[in-house]
Amino acid sequence: MKILLLVVLVALITPLSLSANSEEKITLLKRDGEQNEIPLLDNRFRIDYKVNEITLLFFRKRGAPAVILVQPNGSKLYATSAIKEPNVDWFDELSYDLITIREPMAGPWQVIGSILPDSRIVVLGDIDLKVEPLPPLLFRGETVKVTGQVLNDNEPINVGLFRDVVSLHVDFISTNNSDYANFGAGTHNVAQFKDDGRGFDERPKDGIFTGEFKLVFPAGQWQPELYIETPLLKRTVVQDVLEIKEPPFSYDIALAQDDAHEHKLTITLDSSVVKPETVLIQGKIYYPNNEEQMFNLEGSKLLTRELLIKNYDWGRYSVELSVFGTNVNDREFMATLPTYKFEIERPIEAVPELPEPIITAAEQKEIDRAIREAQSMSTIMFISLIIGGNLVVLLIGWLAIRKFVQKKPLLPKVSIPFLKKKTTIDEEPKESEKNEVHKNGSKSDKSGEILNLSMSDD
C-alpha cells in the first residue's frame, strides 16, 4: 500500500467536495465522508487498520518542544522513541515534526504539543516531482531558468507550509568523458530553490519552484539531476546528458599606436549558435587609472561588434560583457561572458650613452703596467697558497702517523746538555744541607772527621 503523508497546516483551508477517487483516498482517515481535509478536533485523528506505513507532519510554535503522540492503547511516542523503536523515524526541527511510523496501531490517535491553531489534516498520496527539461543547446556563462512542481497523485499540492520542509536542488554531474574539458570535474550543486516567492520564485505557496542559475563550471558533457529532499522523503529526476559549449564569442584587440588613437576590441559572433541580429551586448570597462565606463552595443546583422577603448597609456584593462539574444533554436538567452583582460607594458626609457673617455699613450702605458703587476702578484700569491697548503697537509699527516701509528707524543723530547749540568750543580748544596751537625760543632761527614784530627795534633 502506498505511503501516505499527513500534513498539519497553519492556515484554515477551504473545504473541497469529494469525488469518487478522493473518497478512496480518505477512507483511511474518514471523518464524516464530506471532506478530504479533516479538522484536527482536540488534536485527534484516526488511522485505519489497512495502513502499513504513514508519515505525519506537524507544525508547531517556533521553538516549542517536539509533540507527543498518544497511541490508541494509551502508550506514548516521543521524539526519542526513534532510538528505541525500529519502526519509528522522527525528525524534529524548530517549527515542525516529521514522523514516519511503520505498522502503526489502528484506531484513534492524539497529538500533545503546541500545535498551531485552526489546523487541519490533509490526506496526500504518492509524492512526485515534475520538472521541465533543460534546453539542449547551452553554453558556459549562460543563465538558465528551471521550473519544478511537487505533485500528489499527479495533482499539484496546495499545502502552504509544505515549502518549509521541501527544497528543489539542481546538480550537474560530469560524465567523465576524457574528450571534454570537464573530465574529472565531479558533481556541481548549482542551485537550491524554495517555494517562498523570494529570489526567482514567481509565487509563494503554489507548489511550483522557479529559479535561475548560471553555468559557471567548465564546458563539456554533464547530466542534470533535479531532486526534492526532506529528512524522510526524496524524489529525484535525472535528465538526459547534455553538452555545455564554450561561449560563441571570440575577441581580437588592436592596440593604439599613440595617445591620439583608441584601442579597438572586436567581438566576433558564431552564427551557428546565435542569431547575430538579436544579440545585444552591454558591460563595463575598467581602466588602469581606476576609471569605469559603461557601454552598450546594439544588434546588427554583422557577425562582428567593435568596442572603442580609451588609451590611458600603460597598465591593465578589463572588460565585463553581458549578452542578450536568441539562439538558433529560437530560445532567448542571457549570459555573462568571461571578463576580457589585456595589458600594455610600461615603456622602457632610453638612457643616453656616455662618451668614451680619451686616454693618452702615457696613461695607457701606465694602465698596462699596473695590469701586469696585478697579474704577477696574483700569480705569486696563488703559488704561495699552493705551497703553504701542501706543507700544512704534510705536517698534519706526520702528526697523525706519530700519534696513532707510532704511539708517540705529538711533540718529541729535546735534551739540552748545559741545562742538565746546571740542574745537577744546583742539587749538590741541597744534599749537603741534609747532614746533621755534631755537638762539638763539626759536621758528621768525612770532611768533619778530617778537621777534628788536625786539631788533636796541635
C-alpha positions as CSV (number, residue, x, y, z in Angstrom):
1,M,0.0,0.0,0.0
2,K,1.4,3.4,-0.9
3,I,2.8,5.7,1.7
4,L,0.6,8.4,3.0
5,L,1.7,11.9,4.2
6,L,-0.4,13.7,6.8
7,V,0.3,17.4,6.9
8,V,-0.9,19.7,9.7
9,L,-1.5,23.2,8.3
10,V,-1.3,26.6,9.9
11,A,-3.9,28.4,7.8
12,L,-7.6,27.4,7.5
13,I,-8.0,25.6,4.2
14,T,-11.3,25.9,2.3
15,P,-13.1,22.6,2.2
16,L,-13.3,20.7,-1.1
17,S,-16.1,18.5,-2.4
18,L,-15.3,14.8,-2.8
19,S,-15.2,12.8,-5.9
20,A,-15.2,9.0,-6.1
21,N,-11.4,8.9,-6.3
22,S,-11.0,11.3,-3.4
23,E,-13.3,9.2,-1.2
24,E,-11.0,6.3,-1.7
25,K,-8.0,8.4,-0.6
26,I,-9.6,9.5,2.7
27,T,-11.2,6.2,3.8
28,L,-8.1,5.6,5.9
29,L,-8.9,8.8,7.9
30,K,-12.6,9.1,7.2
31,R,-14.4,11.5,9.5
32,D,-17.9,12.1,8.0
33,G,-17.4,11.4,4.3
34,E,-17.9,15.0,3.3
35,Q,-14.4,16.5,3.0
36,N,-10.9,15.3,2.4
37,E,-9.5,17.9,4.8
38,I,-10.2,16.7,8.2
39,P,-10.1,19.3,11.1
40,L,-7.8,18.2,13.9
41,L,-10.5,18.1,16.6
42,D,-9.0,18.2,20.1
43,N,-5.7,17.2,18.4
44,R,-7.2,13.8,17.5
45,F,-7.2,11.8,14.3
46,R,-7.8,8.1,13.3
47,I,-5.6,5.6,11.4
48,D,-7.2,2.7,9.6
49,Y,-6.0,-0.9,10.1
50,K,-5.1,-1.1,6.4
51,V,-2.2,1.4,6.7
52,N,1.2,-0.3,6.5
53,E,3.3,2.9,6.8
54,I,2.4,6.5,7.5
55,T,4.2,9.8,7.6
56,L,3.0,12.7,9.8
57,L,4.0,16.3,9.6
58,F,3.0,18.6,12.5
59,F,3.7,22.3,12.5
60,R,4.0,23.9,16.0
61,K,5.1,27.2,17.5
62,R,8.6,28.0,16.7
63,G,11.0,26.8,19.4
64,A,8.3,24.8,21.2
65,P,9.2,21.2,22.3
66,A,8.5,18.3,20.0
67,V,5.0,16.9,20.0
68,I,4.0,13.7,21.8
69,L,1.9,11.0,20.1
70,V,-0.6,9.0,22.1
71,Q,-1.4,5.7,20.6
72,P,-4.9,4.0,20.8
73,N,-3.8,1.8,23.7
74,G,-2.6,4.9,25.7
75,S,1.1,4.4,25.2
76,K,3.1,7.4,24.1
77,L,5.7,8.1,21.4
78,Y,8.3,10.8,21.9
79,A,11.0,12.2,19.6
80,T,13.5,10.0,21.4
81,S,11.4,6.9,20.6
82,A,13.2,6.7,17.3
83,I,16.3,5.5,19.1
84,K,14.5,2.5,20.7
85,E,11.7,1.8,18.2
86,P,12.9,0.4,14.9
87,N,9.5,1.2,13.3
88,V,9.7,4.9,14.1
89,D,11.7,7.6,12.3
90,W,11.3,11.1,13.9
91,F,12.9,14.3,12.7
92,D,12.1,17.4,14.8
93,E,13.0,21.0,13.8
94,L,12.4,24.4,15.4
95,S,8.9,24.7,13.9
96,Y,7.8,21.2,12.9
97,D,8.0,17.4,13.5
98,L,8.3,14.9,10.6
99,I,7.4,11.4,11.7
100,T,7.3,8.1,9.8
101,I,5.6,5.1,11.5
102,R,5.7,1.6,10.1
103,E,2.9,-0.8,11.0
104,P,1.0,1.9,13.0
105,M,-1.6,0.9,15.6
106,A,-5.1,1.2,14.2
107,G,-7.6,3.4,15.9
108,P,-7.8,7.0,17.4
109,W,-4.6,8.8,17.9
110,Q,-3.9,12.1,19.8
111,V,-1.2,14.7,19.5
112,I,0.0,16.6,22.5
113,G,2.0,19.8,22.0
114,S,2.0,23.5,20.9
115,I,0.3,22.8,17.6
116,L,-0.7,25.9,15.7
117,P,-4.5,26.8,16.0
118,D,-7.1,26.3,13.2
119,S,-5.1,23.3,11.9
120,R,-6.4,20.6,9.7
121,I,-5.2,17.3,8.3
122,V,-4.9,16.8,4.6
123,V,-4.5,13.3,3.0
124,L,-1.7,13.0,0.5
125,G,-0.9,10.1,-1.7
126,D,2.3,9.5,-3.8
127,I,4.6,12.4,-3.9
128,D,6.2,13.1,-7.3
129,L,8.5,15.7,-8.8
130,K,7.8,17.1,-12.2
131,V,10.4,19.4,-13.8
132,E,10.8,20.9,-17.3
133,P,13.6,19.5,-19.3
134,L,16.7,21.8,-19.7
135,P,17.4,23.2,-23.1
136,P,19.6,21.0,-25.3
137,L,21.8,24.0,-26.5
138,L,23.6,25.7,-23.7
139,F,27.0,27.4,-23.3
140,R,29.2,28.4,-20.4
141,G,28.2,31.6,-18.7
142,E,24.6,31.4,-19.7
143,T,21.8,31.9,-17.1
144,V,19.2,29.1,-17.2
145,K,15.7,29.1,-15.8
146,V,14.3,25.9,-14.2
147,T,10.8,25.1,-13.0
148,G,9.8,22.2,-10.9
149,Q,6.5,21.1,-9.3
150,V,5.6,18.8,-6.5
151,L,2.6,16.6,-7.3
152,N,0.3,14.4,-5.2
153,D,-1.1,11.7,-7.4
154,N,-0.3,13.8,-10.4
155,E,-2.1,16.8,-8.9
156,P,-0.5,20.0,-7.5
157,I,-0.1,20.1,-3.7
158,N,-1.9,23.2,-2.4
159,V,-0.2,23.0,1.0
160,G,1.0,26.4,2.2
161,L,3.6,25.2,4.8
162,F,4.9,22.4,2.6
163,R,7.5,24.8,1.4
164,D,9.1,24.9,4.9
165,V,10.4,21.4,4.6
166,V,10.9,21.0,0.8
167,S,13.6,22.5,-1.4
168,L,14.4,21.9,-5.0
169,H,18.1,21.0,-5.7
170,V,19.8,21.1,-9.1
171,D,23.0,19.2,-9.6
172,F,25.2,18.8,-12.7
173,I,27.2,15.5,-12.7
174,S,30.2,15.2,-15.0
175,T,30.2,12.2,-17.4
176,N,34.0,12.0,-17.0
177,N,34.5,11.9,-20.8
178,S,38.2,12.5,-21.4
179,D,37.4,14.2,-24.7
180,Y,35.9,17.2,-22.8
181,A,37.3,19.9,-20.5
182,N,35.1,18.8,-17.6
183,F,36.8,15.4,-17.3
184,G,37.1,14.5,-13.6
185,A,35.0,17.6,-12.5
186,G,32.7,15.6,-10.3
187,T,29.4,17.0,-9.2
188,H,28.4,20.7,-9.0
189,N,25.5,21.8,-6.9
190,V,24.4,24.8,-8.9
191,A,21.1,25.8,-7.2
192,Q,18.7,25.3,-4.4
193,F,15.1,26.8,-4.6
194,K,12.2,27.1,-2.2
195,D,8.5,27.8,-2.9
196,D,8.6,31.0,-0.9
197,G,8.2,33.7,-3.5
198,R,11.7,35.0,-3.0
199,G,14.6,35.3,-5.4
200,F,13.5,34.0,-8.7
201,D,10.4,32.1,-7.4
202,E,7.4,33.6,-9.0
203,R,4.6,33.0,-6.5
204,P,4.8,31.6,-2.9
205,K,2.9,28.6,-1.7
206,D,1.8,27.4,-5.1
207,G,3.8,24.2,-5.1
208,I,5.9,25.4,-8.1
209,F,9.6,26.0,-7.6
210,T,11.1,28.6,-10.1
211,G,14.7,29.7,-10.1
212,E,17.6,30.7,-12.2
213,F,21.3,29.7,-12.1
214,K,24.5,30.4,-14.1
215,L,26.5,27.8,-15.9
216,V,29.8,28.9,-14.4
217,F,31.5,25.4,-14.5
218,P,33.7,24.0,-17.3
219,A,32.3,23.2,-20.7
220,G,31.7,19.6,-21.6
221,Q,29.2,16.8,-21.1
222,W,27.0,16.9,-18.0
223,Q,24.0,15.0,-16.7
224,P,21.4,17.2,-14.8
225,E,19.9,15.8,-11.7
226,L,17.0,17.6,-10.0
227,Y,15.5,16.4,-6.7
228,I,13.4,17.4,-3.7
229,E,14.5,16.2,-0.3
230,T,13.2,16.2,3.2
231,P,14.6,14.4,6.2
232,L,12.4,11.4,5.4
233,L,11.5,11.9,1.7
234,K,13.4,12.3,-1.5
235,R,12.3,12.4,-5.2
236,T,14.8,12.6,-8.0
237,V,14.5,13.4,-11.7
238,V,17.6,12.5,-13.9
239,Q,17.6,14.2,-17.3
240,D,19.4,13.3,-20.4
241,V,23.1,14.1,-20.9
242,L,23.6,17.5,-22.5
243,E,26.7,19.3,-23.7
244,I,27.6,22.7,-22.4
245,K,29.7,24.5,-25.0
246,E,32.2,27.4,-24.8
247,P,30.6,30.9,-25.4
248,P,30.0,31.5,-29.1
249,F,32.1,34.7,-29.0
250,S,35.7,35.4,-29.8
251,Y,37.9,38.5,-29.2
252,D,40.6,40.4,-31.1
253,I,42.3,43.5,-29.7
254,A,44.0,46.2,-31.8
255,L,46.2,48.4,-29.6
256,A,46.5,52.1,-30.3
257,Q,49.8,53.2,-31.8
258,D,49.9,56.6,-30.0
259,D,48.0,58.6,-27.4
260,A,45.8,60.2,-30.1
261,H,44.1,56.9,-31.0
262,E,42.0,54.4,-29.1
263,H,42.2,50.7,-28.6
264,K,39.7,48.6,-30.6
265,L,38.2,45.4,-29.3
266,T,36.4,43.3,-32.0
267,I,33.9,40.7,-30.8
268,T,33.0,38.0,-33.4
269,L,29.8,36.0,-33.1
270,D,29.3,32.4,-34.0
271,S,26.2,32.3,-36.3
272,S,25.9,28.5,-35.9
273,V,24.8,29.1,-32.3
274,V,23.2,32.6,-32.1
275,K,21.3,34.9,-34.4
276,P,23.5,38.0,-34.8
277,E,20.7,40.4,-35.4
278,T,19.2,39.6,-32.0
279,V,22.4,39.9,-30.0
280,L,22.8,42.9,-27.7
281,I,26.0,43.5,-25.7
282,Q,26.5,45.7,-22.7
283,G,29.1,45.9,-20.0
284,K,31.7,48.0,-18.2
285,I,35.3,48.9,-19.0
286,Y,37.8,49.2,-16.1
287,Y,40.8,51.4,-17.0
288,P,44.3,51.4,-15.4
289,N,43.6,54.7,-13.6
290,N,40.6,53.1,-11.8
291,E,38.1,54.9,-14.1
292,E,35.0,53.0,-15.2
293,Q,32.9,53.3,-18.3
294,M,29.6,51.7,-19.2
295,F,28.9,50.8,-22.8
296,N,26.1,49.3,-25.0
297,L,26.4,47.7,-28.4
298,E,23.2,47.4,-30.4
299,G,22.1,44.4,-32.5
300,S,23.3,44.1,-36.1
301,K,23.2,41.5,-38.9
302,L,27.0,41.7,-39.0
303,L,29.0,39.0,-37.2
304,T,31.3,41.5,-35.5
305,R,30.9,44.2,-32.9
306,E,33.6,46.9,-32.3
307,L,34.2,48.4,-28.9
308,L,36.5,51.5,-28.7
309,I,38.5,51.8,-25.5
310,K,40.3,54.9,-24.5
311,N,44.1,54.8,-24.4
312,Y,45.2,55.6,-20.9
313,D,48.8,54.7,-21.6
314,W,50.4,51.6,-20.0
315,G,48.5,49.4,-17.5
316,R,45.8,46.7,-17.2
317,Y,42.4,47.0,-18.9
318,S,39.4,44.8,-18.1
319,V,36.1,44.5,-20.0
320,E,33.0,42.9,-18.5
321,L,30.4,41.7,-21.0
322,S,26.7,40.7,-20.7
323,V,25.0,39.3,-23.7
324,F,21.2,39.1,-24.5
325,G,19.9,37.4,-27.7
326,T,18.2,34.4,-29.3
327,N,20.0,31.2,-30.3
328,V,19.4,29.2,-33.5
329,N,16.6,27.2,-31.6
330,D,14.6,30.4,-31.2
331,R,15.3,30.4,-27.4
332,E,16.1,33.7,-25.8
333,F,19.2,33.6,-23.6
334,M,21.1,35.8,-21.2
335,A,24.8,35.2,-20.5
336,T,27.7,36.7,-18.6
337,L,30.8,36.2,-20.6
338,P,34.3,35.8,-19.0
339,T,36.0,39.1,-18.3
340,Y,38.3,40.1,-21.1
341,K,41.6,41.5,-20.0
342,F,44.7,42.9,-21.8
343,E,47.7,44.7,-20.5
344,I,50.1,47.3,-22.0
345,E,53.6,47.1,-20.7
346,R,55.3,50.0,-19.2
347,P,57.6,51.6,-21.7
348,I,61.4,51.4,-21.0
349,E,63.0,54.9,-21.0
350,A,66.1,55.2,-23.2
351,V,69.3,56.1,-21.2
352,P,71.7,58.4,-23.2
353,E,75.1,56.8,-23.8
354,L,78.1,58.3,-22.0
355,P,81.0,59.5,-24.3
356,E,84.1,57.2,-24.2
357,P,87.0,58.7,-22.2
358,I,90.1,59.9,-24.1
359,I,93.2,58.1,-22.9
360,T,96.7,59.3,-23.9
361,A,99.6,57.0,-24.8
362,A,101.3,57.6,-21.4
363,E,98.2,56.9,-19.5
364,Q,97.6,53.7,-21.5
365,K,101.2,52.6,-20.8
366,E,100.7,53.2,-17.0
367,I,97.4,51.2,-17.1
368,D,99.1,48.3,-18.9
369,R,102.0,48.3,-16.3
370,A,99.5,48.2,-13.4
371,I,97.6,45.3,-15.0
372,R,100.9,43.3,-15.4
373,E,101.9,43.9,-11.8
374,A,98.5,42.9,-10.6
375,Q,98.6,39.7,-12.7
376,S,102.2,39.0,-11.4
377,M,101.1,39.5,-7.8
378,S,98.1,37.3,-8.2
379,T,100.3,34.5,-9.7
380,I,102.8,34.7,-6.8
381,M,100.0,34.6,-4.2
382,F,98.4,31.6,-5.9
383,I,101.7,29.7,-5.9
384,S,102.3,30.6,-2.2
385,L,98.9,29.4,-1.3
386,I,99.5,26.0,-3.0
387,I,102.9,25.5,-1.3
388,G,101.6,26.5,2.1
389,G,98.6,24.3,1.7
390,N,100.8,21.3,0.8
391,L,103.1,21.9,3.8
392,V,100.1,22.0,6.2
393,V,98.8,18.8,4.8
394,L,102.2,17.1,5.2
395,L,102.5,18.3,8.8
396,I,99.1,17.1,9.7
397,G,99.9,13.7,8.1
398,W,103.2,13.4,10.1
399,L,101.5,14.3,13.3
400,A,98.7,11.7,12.7
401,I,101.3,8.9,12.0
402,R,103.3,9.8,15.1
403,K,100.2,9.8,17.4
404,F,98.1,6.9,16.1
405,V,100.7,4.6,14.4
406,Q,103.9,5.1,16.4
407,K,102.0,5.8,19.6
408,K,104.4,8.7,20.5
409,P,103.6,12.1,21.8
410,L,102.9,14.8,19.3
411,L,106.0,16.8,20.4
412,P,109.4,14.9,20.9
413,K,111.5,15.4,24.0
414,V,114.6,17.6,23.4
415,S,117.6,17.3,25.8
416,I,119.9,20.3,26.2
417,P,123.3,19.5,27.9
418,F,124.1,22.8,29.6
419,L,120.6,22.9,31.1
420,K,121.1,19.4,32.6
421,K,124.5,20.2,34.1
422,K,123.3,23.3,35.8
423,T,120.5,21.4,37.4
424,T,123.0,18.9,38.9
425,I,125.1,21.6,40.4
426,D,122.1,23.2,42.0
427,E,121.2,20.0,43.6
428,E,124.5,19.4,45.4
429,P,124.1,22.0,48.2
430,K,120.8,20.6,48.9
431,E,122.3,17.2,49.6
432,S,125.0,18.6,52.0
433,E,122.4,20.5,53.9
434,K,120.8,17.2,55.0
435,N,123.8,16.2,57.1
436,E,123.4,16.7,60.8
437,V,125.8,18.8,62.9
438,H,127.6,17.1,65.9
439,K,127.7,18.5,69.4
440,N,131.1,19.9,69.0
441,G,130.1,21.9,66.0
442,S,131.6,19.6,63.4
443,K,129.6,18.0,60.7
444,S,129.0,14.3,60.6
445,D,130.7,13.7,57.3
446,K,134.2,12.7,56.2
447,S,135.3,16.3,55.9
448,G,134.4,16.9,59.5
449,E,136.4,14.0,60.7
450,I,139.5,15.4,59.0
451,L,139.1,18.7,60.7
452,N,138.9,17.0,64.2
453,L,142.1,15.1,63.6
454,S,144.1,18.1,62.7
455,M,143.0,19.9,65.9
456,S,144.2,17.0,68.2
457,D,147.7,17.1,66.6
458,D,148.1,20.6,67.8
